[in-house]
Amino acid sequence: MNKTGAYLLIRWEDKSKKIVLPANGILMGRDPQCHLELTGATVSRRHARLYPDPFGRWILEDLKSRYGTWVDGRQVQSMAVGPANVITIRPYTLQIIQEVQLQSTDDLKFRNATTIDDATTEVVLVDTPVTGNIFEARFEQLNRFADRLAEVDTGEKLYQMVCAELAGNPGTSAMILRVSAGQPPAEISTQILACELFNRTWDPSQQQAPPIRISRRVIEAVRTKGVVVRANSRASGGDSLVLTADDDAVPSAVFGLPLSEVGETVDVLYVSVIQNQCGRDMLEYLHAMARQISLTRKTILLTQSKNERDALDRQLAMARSIQTKLTPSSDISVDGVDVAFCYKPAMWVGGDYCDLWLLPDKRLAFAVGDVSGKGLPAAMIMSNLQAALRATCNFCPNIGQAMTHVNSLMRQNMPESMFITLFVGVIEPVTGRLDYVNAGHLQPFLVDFQGHAGPLETPRWLPIGLKECSYEAELESIPVATGVVCVTDGITEAATMADEQFGDERLKIALERCRSVSAKSLVGEVSQAVEKFQESLPPQDDFTIMSLVRTARTGKHKD
């Protein structure tokens, strides 16, 4: 089963193939270890990756390829893409195919349809005989129908208009059904999306189904074969199509035509026509109509998908801009302490917390935390935490008391299912005194740049938000030319394609490799080690590194 409902269509030269897009995305490139191997001199070893975000969008990211990744003729580094976009990795073009469905109308509410077991009905699959030759009168009717289709902009209007158009033909009633079925076929279910009856009234606001009997055999044939179906009575044979569908006294034929690709569900145009109106011209007309409806349906879906994606992109871009302003300034400097950080949300916004600010008594406060969960909910909690922590620490010099107060505030404003792991430290640049509280967060590392890195004490305090408690500060002395490095679990839990995690030991090794006495070099060593270890896989969690290195004071100071 395709859990994402999405495929990737790849074209090159005169060839093409379609692959299922897996739930964790794909890595594309020349390397045989990539999920999608693309050969050619213009394809990098690990060229690009395509992965879903929690908002249902597919994110395309170029992996510093030599010849670039292009979308709709424009070179990109990272962007959300959909079925309307054409991706180019020369000499290949790629396009997402998304299994999507039109929704039911608000009025009909997916009303259940009545089906009948019709063992005597002969079902004929009409997959090749339809020639496309439309009789002149039908051709004019089809042209008028096509003109009306051009004015339709929603799925609701499309299906209602189709049924109304068909019901205008003598002795014709039409329904559009959404059909789903399990195994065995007896579990088939049909739901009404739209319905119009010829010369008969039916109030869609009522709970009962319309007075059309739906042939289980016709529906099953359309659902499983994906072709046009007509139903004959075995007793009639030939062109005498007899199936009592509307009125026991009036012999009728029924046609079933798929309007969407066969999958777990399929939308079916189900038409009942009285016998003297169901000649070859009606079959040709319905077949041509179904093709036009299917094309219009796809156009509507692409337009809706693009509009929704564009609106979501604008909102997420604004959210990311706001969150970026909550992170420390990249040019912040404090005399006696060298600082650097790297903050990368797994999505447009994230739940990692990274902060650095100067207290009124000239001590430097810093914090690294991780809100449970990802995306917008975690980002909202993170912004609330920043405001509470900064305000409290500025008026409460004791970091333990400040954390106790922050925990009480956050418990009032957080869902019970969420919590925050948080490390908060306050360092005195002159003496190197570090007061800190570790509320269930990963242990920071102390690095001496002589090939040794070791963790601070094991955290003994609960994460923020779990329950009321009184926090107390721990004390550590930071010598000159010694660094403190804090990370979130996006670093230690970064995984390979084989699900092997980066872990604390690899973090320790990366820190011990660093010989340049600077905060930036520490961040760079860890970041490069993680990216190399992950083998260009998409980020699975927010990614944060903060380092502080105590340096000799120069007598200069800048807020």
C-alpha positions as CSV (number, residue, x, y, z in Angstrom):
1,M,0.0,0.0,0.0
2,N,1.3,3.5,-0.9
3,K,1.1,5.3,2.5
4,T,1.9,8.7,1.1
5,G,-0.5,8.4,-1.9
6,A,2.3,10.0,-4.0
7,Y,4.5,8.8,-6.9
8,L,7.5,10.2,-8.7
9,L,7.4,10.2,-12.5
10,I,10.9,10.2,-14.0
11,R,11.5,11.0,-17.7
12,W,14.8,10.9,-19.7
13,E,15.5,10.6,-23.4
14,D,12.5,8.7,-24.7
15,K,12.1,6.7,-21.5
16,S,10.0,7.0,-18.3
17,K,9.3,5.2,-15.1
18,K,7.1,5.8,-12.0
19,I,8.2,5.0,-8.4
20,V,6.3,5.2,-5.1
21,L,7.5,8.0,-2.9
22,P,8.1,6.4,0.6
23,A,7.0,8.0,3.8
24,N,10.6,9.0,4.8
25,G,11.4,10.5,1.4
26,I,14.2,9.6,-1.1
27,L,17.8,10.4,-1.7
28,M,18.6,10.9,-5.4
29,G,22.0,10.8,-7.1
30,R,24.7,8.8,-8.9
31,D,25.7,6.8,-5.9
32,P,24.2,3.2,-6.1
33,Q,23.3,3.5,-2.4
34,C,20.8,6.3,-3.2
35,H,17.1,5.4,-3.1
36,L,16.8,6.7,-6.7
37,E,20.0,6.1,-8.7
38,L,20.4,8.7,-11.6
39,T,23.3,8.2,-13.9
40,G,25.1,10.8,-16.0
41,A,28.0,13.2,-15.9
42,T,25.7,16.1,-14.7
43,V,24.4,14.2,-11.7
44,S,26.3,14.4,-8.4
45,R,27.0,11.4,-6.2
46,R,24.4,12.6,-3.7
47,H,22.5,15.2,-5.7
48,A,19.2,16.0,-4.0
49,R,16.6,14.7,-1.6
50,L,12.8,14.8,-1.6
51,Y,11.0,14.3,1.7
52,P,7.5,15.1,3.2
53,D,7.0,17.6,6.0
54,P,4.3,17.3,8.6
55,F,2.1,19.8,6.6
56,G,1.7,17.3,3.8
57,R,4.1,19.0,1.4
58,W,7.0,17.6,-0.4
59,I,10.3,19.4,0.2
60,L,13.0,19.3,-2.5
61,E,16.5,20.1,-1.3
62,D,19.7,20.4,-3.3
63,L,22.7,18.8,-1.6
64,K,25.3,21.2,-2.9
65,S,25.3,19.4,-6.3
66,R,27.8,20.6,-9.0
67,Y,25.2,21.3,-11.7
68,G,22.3,22.2,-9.6
69,T,18.7,21.3,-9.1
70,W,16.0,23.2,-11.0
71,V,12.2,23.7,-10.5
72,D,10.2,25.1,-13.4
73,G,13.4,26.4,-15.0
74,R,14.7,28.1,-11.9
75,Q,17.7,26.8,-9.8
76,V,16.7,26.2,-6.2
77,Q,18.4,25.2,-2.9
78,S,15.2,24.2,-1.1
79,M,11.5,24.6,-1.7
80,A,8.1,22.9,-1.4
81,V,7.1,21.2,-4.6
82,G,3.9,19.7,-5.9
83,P,2.3,18.1,-8.9
84,A,2.3,21.4,-10.8
85,N,6.1,21.7,-10.6
86,V,8.6,20.1,-13.0
87,I,11.9,19.2,-11.3
88,T,15.0,19.0,-13.4
89,I,18.2,17.1,-12.5
90,R,19.8,17.1,-15.9
91,P,19.2,15.0,-18.0
92,Y,16.2,13.9,-16.0
93,T,12.8,15.6,-15.4
94,L,10.8,14.5,-12.4
95,Q,7.2,15.3,-11.4
96,I,5.2,14.3,-8.3
97,I,1.9,12.5,-8.9
98,Q,-0.4,12.8,-5.9
99,E,-3.4,10.6,-5.3
100,V,-6.0,13.2,-4.3
101,Q,-9.8,13.2,-4.4
102,L,-12.5,15.8,-4.7
103,Q,-14.4,16.2,-1.5
104,S,-18.2,15.6,-1.2
105,T,-20.5,18.6,-1.2
106,D,-21.6,20.1,2.1
107,D,-25.2,19.3,1.4
108,L,-24.9,15.6,0.4
109,K,-22.7,14.6,3.3
110,F,-21.4,11.4,1.7
111,R,-24.9,9.9,1.8
112,N,-24.8,6.1,1.6
113,A,-26.3,4.6,-1.6
114,T,-28.5,1.5,-1.9
115,T,-26.9,-1.4,-3.8
116,I,-28.6,-4.5,-5.1
117,D,-27.2,-8.0,-5.7
118,D,-28.0,-8.6,-9.3
119,A,-26.8,-12.1,-10.2
120,T,-28.8,-12.1,-13.5
121,T,-27.2,-9.0,-14.8
122,E,-24.6,-9.3,-17.6
123,V,-21.7,-6.9,-17.1
124,V,-19.9,-5.9,-20.3
125,L,-16.5,-4.2,-20.0
126,V,-16.2,-1.5,-22.7
127,D,-12.5,-0.8,-22.8
128,T,-11.6,-1.0,-26.5
129,P,-14.8,-0.7,-28.6
130,V,-15.4,3.0,-28.0
131,T,-14.2,4.8,-31.1
132,G,-14.6,8.4,-30.1
133,N,-16.9,9.1,-33.1
134,I,-19.6,11.3,-31.7
135,F,-22.9,11.7,-33.5
136,E,-23.4,15.3,-34.7
137,A,-26.2,16.1,-32.2
138,R,-24.1,14.6,-29.4
139,F,-21.0,16.5,-30.6
140,E,-22.8,19.8,-30.3
141,Q,-24.0,18.8,-26.9
142,L,-20.5,17.8,-25.9
143,N,-19.1,21.2,-27.0
144,R,-21.7,23.0,-24.9
145,F,-20.7,20.8,-22.0
146,A,-17.0,21.6,-22.5
147,D,-17.8,25.3,-22.4
148,R,-19.6,24.9,-19.1
149,L,-16.7,22.9,-17.7
150,A,-14.4,25.9,-18.3
151,E,-16.4,27.9,-15.7
152,V,-16.2,25.3,-13.0
153,D,-13.6,26.0,-10.3
154,T,-14.4,23.6,-7.5
155,G,-15.0,19.8,-7.2
156,E,-18.4,20.4,-5.6
157,K,-19.6,22.5,-8.6
158,L,-18.1,20.0,-11.1
159,Y,-19.9,16.9,-9.9
160,Q,-23.3,18.8,-9.4
161,M,-23.0,20.3,-12.9
162,V,-22.2,16.9,-14.5
163,C,-25.3,15.2,-13.0
164,A,-27.5,18.1,-13.9
165,E,-26.3,18.1,-17.5
166,L,-26.9,14.4,-17.9
167,A,-30.4,14.5,-16.3
168,G,-31.4,16.9,-19.0
169,N,-31.3,14.1,-21.5
170,P,-34.6,12.2,-22.0
171,G,-35.0,9.3,-19.6
172,T,-31.5,9.8,-18.0
173,S,-30.6,9.9,-14.3
174,A,-27.0,10.3,-13.1
175,M,-25.1,9.9,-9.9
176,I,-21.5,10.3,-8.9
177,L,-20.4,7.8,-6.3
178,R,-17.3,7.3,-4.2
179,V,-16.7,3.6,-4.0
180,S,-14.4,1.9,-1.6
181,A,-14.1,-1.8,-0.8
182,G,-12.2,-4.2,1.3
183,Q,-11.8,-7.9,0.9
184,P,-13.9,-9.8,0.0
185,P,-15.8,-7.6,-2.6
186,A,-19.0,-8.1,-0.5
187,E,-17.7,-5.4,1.8
188,I,-18.0,-2.8,-1.0
189,S,-19.5,0.5,0.1
190,T,-20.9,3.3,-2.1
191,Q,-21.4,6.9,-1.1
192,I,-23.3,9.6,-3.1
193,L,-21.4,12.7,-4.0
194,A,-24.0,14.2,-6.4
195,C,-27.3,13.0,-7.9
196,E,-29.9,14.3,-10.4
197,L,-33.0,12.4,-11.5
198,F,-34.9,12.8,-14.8
199,N,-38.5,14.1,-14.3
200,R,-38.4,13.0,-10.7
201,T,-37.8,14.8,-7.5
202,W,-35.5,13.9,-4.7
203,D,-34.7,16.1,-1.7
204,P,-31.0,15.8,-0.9
205,S,-31.6,17.2,2.6
206,Q,-33.5,14.0,3.5
207,Q,-31.7,11.0,5.0
208,Q,-32.9,8.4,2.5
209,A,-31.0,7.5,-0.6
210,P,-32.4,8.5,-4.0
211,P,-34.7,5.9,-5.7
212,I,-32.0,4.5,-8.0
213,R,-30.9,0.9,-7.5
214,I,-27.2,0.5,-7.9
215,S,-25.8,-2.6,-9.4
216,R,-23.2,-4.2,-7.2
217,R,-21.7,-6.0,-10.2
218,V,-21.4,-2.8,-12.2
219,I,-19.7,-0.9,-9.4
220,E,-17.3,-3.8,-8.6
221,A,-16.4,-4.1,-12.3
222,V,-15.6,-0.3,-12.5
223,R,-13.7,-0.4,-9.2
224,T,-11.5,-3.3,-10.1
225,K,-10.9,-2.8,-13.8
226,G,-11.0,1.0,-14.1
227,V,-12.8,0.9,-17.5
228,V,-16.2,1.8,-18.8
229,V,-18.9,-0.7,-18.0
230,R,-22.4,-1.3,-19.3
231,A,-24.9,-3.7,-17.9
232,N,-27.1,-6.1,-19.9
233,S,-29.8,-8.5,-18.8
234,R,-28.7,-12.0,-19.8
235,A,-32.2,-12.7,-21.1
236,S,-32.1,-9.7,-23.5
237,G,-28.7,-10.1,-25.2
238,G,-27.3,-8.0,-28.0
239,D,-28.1,-4.3,-27.9
240,S,-31.3,-4.8,-25.9
241,L,-29.9,-3.5,-22.6
242,V,-32.4,-4.2,-19.9
243,L,-31.7,-3.5,-16.2
244,T,-34.5,-2.1,-14.1
245,A,-32.8,0.8,-12.4
246,D,-35.3,3.6,-11.9
247,D,-38.8,2.3,-12.5
248,D,-39.9,-1.3,-12.5
249,A,-42.2,-0.6,-15.4
250,V,-39.6,1.1,-17.6
251,P,-36.7,-1.1,-18.9
252,S,-33.3,0.8,-18.5
253,A,-29.6,0.3,-19.0
254,V,-26.9,1.5,-16.7
255,F,-23.4,2.6,-17.4
256,G,-20.5,2.9,-15.0
257,L,-17.5,5.1,-15.8
258,P,-14.4,5.8,-13.6
259,L,-13.6,9.5,-13.0
260,S,-10.4,8.9,-11.0
261,E,-7.6,6.4,-10.9
262,V,-8.5,3.1,-9.3
263,G,-7.1,2.9,-5.8
264,E,-8.5,2.4,-2.3
265,T,-11.4,4.5,-3.5
266,V,-12.6,5.5,-7.0
267,D,-15.1,8.1,-8.1
268,V,-17.7,6.6,-10.5
269,L,-20.1,8.2,-12.8
270,Y,-23.2,6.0,-12.7
271,V,-25.8,6.7,-15.4
272,S,-29.3,5.1,-15.8
273,V,-30.8,5.5,-19.3
274,I,-34.2,4.2,-20.5
275,Q,-33.9,1.5,-23.2
276,N,-34.9,3.6,-26.2
277,Q,-32.2,6.2,-25.4
278,C,-29.3,3.9,-24.8
279,G,-27.9,3.3,-28.3
280,R,-24.3,3.5,-29.4
281,D,-24.4,7.3,-29.5
282,M,-25.1,7.4,-25.8
283,L,-22.1,5.2,-25.0
284,E,-19.8,7.3,-27.1
285,Y,-21.2,10.5,-25.6
286,L,-20.7,9.2,-22.0
287,H,-17.2,8.0,-22.7
288,A,-16.2,11.4,-24.1
289,M,-17.8,13.2,-21.2
290,A,-15.9,11.0,-18.7
291,R,-12.6,11.9,-20.3
292,Q,-13.4,15.6,-20.1
293,I,-14.6,15.3,-16.5
294,S,-11.5,13.5,-15.5
295,L,-9.2,16.2,-17.1
296,T,-11.2,19.0,-15.5
297,R,-11.1,17.2,-12.1
298,K,-7.3,17.0,-12.3
299,T,-7.0,20.6,-13.3
300,I,-9.1,21.7,-10.3
301,L,-7.1,19.5,-7.9
302,L,-3.8,20.9,-9.2
303,T,-5.1,24.5,-8.9
304,Q,-6.5,23.9,-5.4
305,S,-3.3,22.1,-4.3
306,K,-1.1,25.0,-5.6
307,N,-3.3,27.7,-4.0
308,E,-3.3,25.8,-0.6
309,R,0.5,25.2,-0.8
310,D,1.2,28.9,-1.7
311,A,-1.0,30.1,1.2
312,L,0.7,27.7,3.6
313,D,4.2,28.7,2.3
314,R,3.4,32.3,3.0
315,Q,2.2,31.6,6.6
316,L,5.2,29.4,7.3
317,A,7.6,31.9,5.9
318,M,6.2,34.5,8.2
319,A,6.3,32.1,11.2
320,R,10.0,31.3,10.4
321,S,10.8,35.0,10.1
322,I,9.3,35.6,13.5
323,Q,11.1,32.6,15.1
324,T,14.4,33.7,13.5
325,K,14.1,37.0,15.3
326,L,13.9,35.1,18.6
327,T,17.3,33.4,18.2
328,P,20.4,35.2,19.3
329,S,22.1,37.7,17.0
330,S,24.9,36.2,15.0
331,D,27.3,39.1,15.8
332,I,26.7,39.0,19.6
333,S,30.0,39.3,21.6
334,V,30.9,39.6,25.2
335,D,34.3,40.4,26.5
336,G,35.9,37.3,28.0
337,V,33.5,34.8,26.3
338,D,33.5,33.7,22.7
339,V,30.1,32.4,21.5
340,A,28.7,30.6,18.5
341,F,25.6,28.6,17.6
342,C,23.9,26.7,14.8
343,Y,20.1,26.4,14.8
344,K,18.3,24.5,12.0
345,P,14.7,23.6,12.4
346,A,13.7,20.3,10.8
347,M,10.8,22.2,9.2
348,W,10.1,25.9,8.6
349,V,9.7,26.3,12.3
350,G,10.8,24.2,15.2
351,G,10.7,23.4,18.9
352,D,14.4,23.8,19.8
353,Y,15.2,26.7,22.0
354,C,18.5,28.5,21.6
355,D,19.1,31.8,23.5
356,L,21.9,34.1,24.7
357,W,21.5,37.4,26.5
358,L,23.3,39.8,28.9
359,L,21.8,40.2,32.4
360,P,21.7,43.5,34.2
361,D,24.7,42.5,36.4
362,K,26.8,41.9,33.3
363,R,26.7,38.1,33.6
364,L,26.0,36.2,30.4
365,A,22.9,34.0,30.4
366,F,22.5,31.2,27.8
367,A,19.9,28.5,27.3
368,V,19.4,25.5,25.1
369,G,16.2,23.5,25.2
370,D,13.9,21.1,23.3
371,V,10.1,21.3,23.3
372,S,8.5,17.9,22.9
373,G,7.1,17.6,19.4
374,K,7.8,19.5,16.2
375,G,6.4,22.2,14.0
376,L,4.0,25.0,14.9
377,P,2.8,23.8,18.3
378,A,6.4,23.3,19.5
379,A,7.4,26.7,18.1
380,M,4.5,28.4,19.9
381,I,5.6,26.9,23.2
382,M,9.2,27.8,22.5
383,S,8.4,31.5,22.0
384,N,6.4,31.5,25.3
385,L,9.4,29.9,27.1
386,Q,11.8,32.5,25.8
387,A,9.6,35.4,27.0
388,A,9.1,33.8,30.4
389,L,12.8,32.9,30.9
390,R,14.2,36.2,29.8
391,A,11.8,38.2,31.9
392,T,12.3,36.1,35.0
393,C,16.1,35.9,34.9
394,N,16.4,39.6,34.4
395,F,14.7,40.2,37.7
396,C,15.8,37.1,39.6
397,P,19.6,36.7,39.8
398,N,19.3,33.2,41.4
399,I,19.0,30.8,38.4
400,G,17.4,28.0,40.5
401,Q,14.7,30.3,41.8
402,A,14.1,31.7,38.3
403,M,13.7,28.2,36.9
404,T,11.2,27.3,39.6
405,H,9.1,30.3,38.7
406,V,9.4,29.6,34.9
407,N,8.2,26.0,35.5
408,S,5.1,27.2,37.3
409,L,4.3,29.7,34.5
410,M,4.8,27.2,31.7
411,R,2.7,24.5,33.4
412,Q,-0.2,26.9,33.3
413,N,0.1,27.5,29.5
414,M,1.2,24.1,28.1
415,P,-0.9,21.1,27.1
416,E,-0.5,18.2,29.6
417,S,1.1,16.0,26.9
418,M,4.0,18.5,26.3
419,F,7.2,19.2,28.2
420,I,10.5,21.0,27.7
421,T,14.0,19.7,28.4
422,L,16.1,22.8,29.2
423,F,19.7,23.7,30.2
424,V,20.1,27.2,31.5
425,G,23.5,28.6,32.5
426,V,24.8,32.0,33.8
427,I,28.5,32.6,33.4
428,E,30.6,35.3,35.0
429,P,33.2,36.3,32.4
430,V,35.8,37.6,34.9
431,T,35.9,34.5,37.2
432,G,34.6,31.8,34.9
433,R,31.9,30.9,37.5
434,L,29.0,29.0,35.8
435,D,25.7,28.6,37.7
436,Y,23.4,26.3,35.8
437,V,20.2,24.2,36.0
438,N,19.8,21.1,33.8
439,A,16.1,20.3,33.6
440,G,16.2,16.8,32.0
441,H,18.3,18.0,29.0
442,L,21.3,16.4,27.4
443,Q,24.5,16.9,29.3
444,P,26.7,19.7,27.9
445,F,30.3,18.9,27.3
446,L,33.4,20.7,28.6
447,V,36.2,20.9,26.0
448,D,39.8,21.8,26.8
449,F,41.2,21.8,23.2
450,Q,43.9,19.4,24.3
451,G,42.1,16.4,23.0
452,H,39.8,15.9,26.0
453,A,36.0,16.4,26.2
454,G,33.7,15.3,29.0
455,P,30.1,15.9,30.1
456,L,28.9,17.9,33.0
457,E,27.2,16.1,35.9
458,T,24.1,14.0,35.1
459,P,21.0,16.1,35.2
460,R,18.9,15.6,38.4
461,W,16.0,17.9,37.7
462,L,12.7,17.1,35.8
463,P,11.9,18.7,32.5
464,I,9.9,21.9,32.5
465,G,6.1,21.4,32.6
466,L,5.9,17.9,34.1
467,K,5.1,18.9,37.7
468,E,5.7,21.5,40.3
469,C,9.2,21.4,41.9
470,S,11.9,23.6,43.3
471,Y,15.0,23.8,41.2
472,E,18.5,24.5,42.6
473,A,21.5,25.7,40.7
474,E,24.7,23.6,40.2
475,L,28.1,25.3,40.2
476,E,31.1,24.8,37.8
477,S,34.3,26.7,37.3
478,I,35.2,27.3,33.6
479,P,39.0,27.8,33.1
480,V,40.3,30.1,30.4
481,A,40.6,28.4,26.9
482,T,37.8,25.9,27.9
483,G,34.6,25.5,26.0
484,V,31.0,24.6,27.0
485,V,29.0,22.9,24.2
486,C,25.2,22.3,24.4
487,V,23.2,20.4,21.9
488,T,19.7,19.1,21.4
489,D,18.8,15.5,20.5
490,G,18.6,16.4,16.9
491,I,22.4,15.9,17.1
492,T,22.7,12.8,19.1
493,E,19.7,11.1,17.5
494,A,20.7,11.9,13.9
495,A,20.5,8.6,12.0
496,T,21.8,6.9,8.9
497,M,19.7,5.1,6.3
498,A,20.3,2.0,8.5
499,D,18.8,3.8,11.5
500,E,22.2,3.9,13.3
501,Q,22.3,7.0,15.6
502,F,25.1,9.5,15.9
503,G,25.2,9.2,19.7
504,D,27.2,10.8,22.6
505,E,30.4,9.0,21.8
506,R,30.6,10.4,18.2
507,L,29.8,13.8,19.6
508,K,32.7,13.4,22.1
509,I,35.1,12.4,19.3
510,A,34.1,15.3,17.1
511,L,34.7,17.8,20.0
512,E,38.1,16.2,20.8
513,R,39.2,16.6,17.2
514,C,38.9,20.4,17.5
515,R,42.2,22.2,18.2
516,S,41.3,25.8,17.3
517,V,40.4,27.6,20.5
518,S,37.1,29.2,19.3
519,A,33.4,28.7,19.7
520,K,32.9,28.7,15.9
521,S,35.3,25.8,15.4
522,L,33.5,23.7,18.0
523,V,30.2,24.3,16.3
524,G,31.7,23.6,12.9
525,E,33.3,20.3,13.9
526,V,30.0,18.9,15.3
527,S,27.9,20.1,12.4
528,Q,30.2,18.6,9.8
529,A,30.5,15.3,11.6
530,V,26.7,15.0,11.9
531,E,26.1,15.9,8.2
532,K,28.7,13.4,7.1
533,F,27.3,10.7,9.3
534,Q,23.7,11.2,8.1
535,E,24.7,10.5,4.5
536,S,22.6,13.4,3.2
537,L,19.4,12.2,4.6
538,P,16.7,14.8,5.4
539,P,16.6,16.3,8.9
540,Q,14.5,14.1,11.3
541,D,14.5,16.6,14.2
542,D,15.5,20.2,15.0
543,F,19.2,20.6,15.1
544,T,20.9,23.0,17.6
545,I,24.5,23.5,18.8
546,M,25.7,26.3,21.1
547,S,29.3,26.7,22.2
548,L,30.8,29.2,24.6
549,V,34.6,29.5,25.1
550,R,36.1,31.4,28.0
551,T,38.9,33.7,26.7
552,A,41.3,36.2,28.2
553,R,39.6,39.5,28.8
554,T,40.5,42.4,26.5
555,G,38.7,45.2,28.5
556,K,36.3,45.7,25.6
557,H,32.6,44.9,25.7
558,K,29.7,45.1,23.3
559,D,26.1,44.2,24.1
